Amino acid sequence: QHLWRTNSNLWISFCANFKYFLGWLIDKMKQQIEIYGEGSLSRGFPEINSRFGFDNDKLFLLLTSRNDSFKNNRYLTECLNKTGVSYLHFDIDSALPNVKTVDTSVITLGNDLFDSNLVGIGVIVAIGGGKIIDTAKAINYTLALNHVVGTPTLEQFLSSGEELDKRILLRPFVAIPTTAGSGSEATHFAVVYSGKEKYSLADQRLIPDMVILDPKSTVS
């Protein structure tokens, strides 16, 4: 009986360590794709479709700030429309990334997908400054909470102090900065607020899979 208990403990320890090794291996294998230079956006959108191709029943989720100049930037809209893919444009109306905005956005996205008879989101594309990129990271993270028992909101999950299982993959994420400042497109962090309390999501899976750095996208 003592031998069985010892072997059982060793097996539990092995499984726990293997889970973290698997997460570490996934982190190391993730290589960010960078497309940069003037005109790179016109190349970047077709590359998104090539790299992260998905079925016709899925779509781009395009996240921008309501205060951003995206709608007035003809270059951005023309490059996107040339891809010919379906996309859902979602404006984030928030001064700072906060958990209530993220949780509300995820609920709204679910309703929009249901109404349009689409299965889900193929890739998330964030166009904006650090706040919108951080919000997009948090939305991507929250969408993955569907795999967690009880399907907690981001606010509930952050309060619990738990970590997202390393085996859960996030959706492909593309960052297109329109400012030069925060560097959120290159980090594995996302800052979100709950009231006055500041949280820092830290997870290697939050690093964008692709970054498109085009000087033209910063023109207002």
N, C-alpha and C positions, 0 to 999 in steps of 0.2 A: 504493500500500500504506500509506503514511504517513497519507494522507487517510482511508482506511478505518479505520485504527486510532484516529485522532482521533475520528471519528464514533461508533465503537463505544464509546469511553470516555465520550463525551458521553451516549450512550444509557444506559449503565450508571449514570452519575451521575444522570440524570434519573429513572430508575426508583427508585433509592434514595431520592432526595429526595421523590418522589411518595408512596412508602410512608409516610414520616414525616408528610407533609402530610395524607394520608388519616387517619392515626391522630390527628393534631391536630384535624382536622375532626370526627371521631367524638366526641372528648373534649368539644369545644365544643358539640356538638349535644345532648349528654346533659344533661337537666334533671331534677333530683331532684324527685319528687312528695312533698309533705309533707301528711299528714293528722293533725290535732292537735286536742286538746280532750277534755274528758270525754265518754266514749261513742264516741270516734272509732274504736275497735277494731271495734265492731259495724258501722260503715260501711266500715272498711278492708278486711276480708276479702272482701266482695263486690267491692270496687274492684280488689283484686288479680286476681280472676277476670276482671273486665271489661277491665282494662288489659293483662294478660298471659295472656289466654285461650289455652287449648291443648286439644288433642284428648283424648278420654277415655282414651287409652292412655298418657298422661303424668300426672304427679301433683305435688303440693306436696311438697317435701322440708322438713320441719319440724325445725329443729335447736335443741335446748335443752341446758342443762347438767344433768348428773345430780343436782347439788346444788341446782338451782333449784327454785322453788316452783310451777312450771308446773302439775304434776299436781294440786296442791292449790288452784289458783286457778280457781274455778268460772266466773268471768267470762270468762277466756281460753278455756277449753275450750268453753263454750257458744257464744261468738262464732265459733269455728272450726267447730264441728259444724253450725252453721246454714248454712254455705256449701254443704254437701252434696257437696263435692268429695273425691276420694281424696287421702289424704296419708300419707306415710311418716314416722313420728316417730322421730327418731334422737337418743339421748342421748349427749352428749360427756362422757367421764369423764377429765378432765384438769385439774390445778390451773392450768396455764399452756398457752397455745396452743403446740403443738410439732409438728414435721414428722412424727414417727412416728405421732402420733395422727391427723394429717391423712391421711397415706398409707394407714394401716390403715382409716380411715373410708371412704375412696374405694373400696378393695377390697371392704369389707363392703357398701357401697351397691350396687356392681356385682352382687354375689351376690344381694342382696335383690331387686333389679330383675329379675334373671333368673328367680328363683324365683316372682315374682308375675306373670310374663309381660308386664311393662310395658316400653315402649320406652325410657323415660327420664324425666328430671326436667324439668318445665315451668318451675318457679320455686322458688327457695330462700328460705325464710322463717326468719330467726333471731330467737328470743325469748330475751333475757337481757341480761347486762351486757357490758362491753367485751371480756372474754375470749372469750365465746361468739360475739360478732359478728365478732371478728378471726378466730376459727377457721373460721367460716362463709365469710368472705372467702377464706381460704386454701384451703378445700375447693372453692369455686367456681373459683378460679384453677387448682387441680390438675386438676379435671375438664376444663379447657380444654387441658391438656397432651396429651390424646389426639390433638390435631391436630399435635403436634410429632413430628418424626422420631424413632423409637425409643421413643416414649411414656415419657419419663422420670418418675420419682417426683418429688415436690416437693423432697425432699432432694437428689437428683441434679441437678435443675435449678438450685437455689440454689447448689450447689457449682460448677456450670459457669460462673456469672457471666453467663449469657445473659439476654436479655430476650424476653418473649413477643411474637410478631409482632403488630403493631398491627391487622392485618386480622382477627385471631381475636376473636370476640365471646364474652363470658361469658354465663352464664344470667342471666335477670332475678333480682334479689336484693332482698329486702324485710327491713328491720331494724326490730324492735320492742323498743326498750330497756325493761328493767325496773328500771334504776338510772339515777341522774343523776350522771355522773362522767367517764367516759373520752371521751365524744363520738365514739366510733368510728363511729356511724351517720352522721356528717357528713364523714368524711375518706376520702382515697384510700390510706390506709396500713393495713397489717395487720402486727402484730408476732408473729413465731413464733420458737420456740427449737429449736435442735438441740443437745441436751446442755446445756452452759452457754453456748453461743454464741447470740447474739441476732441475728436477721435482721429487716430491715424491708422488707416487700414494699411497693413504691410504684408504683401504677398507677392512672390515672384510671378505669379500668374497675372498680375495686374500690369506688367510691362506690356505695352502695345506690341502686337505681332508685326505691325508695319507702321512706319512713320513716313509721311510725305512732306518734305520741306521745300516749298515753292515760294520764292519771294513775292510772286504775283498774288498769292493767297492772303498776303498781309495788307494789300492795297484796299483802302476803304472808299 
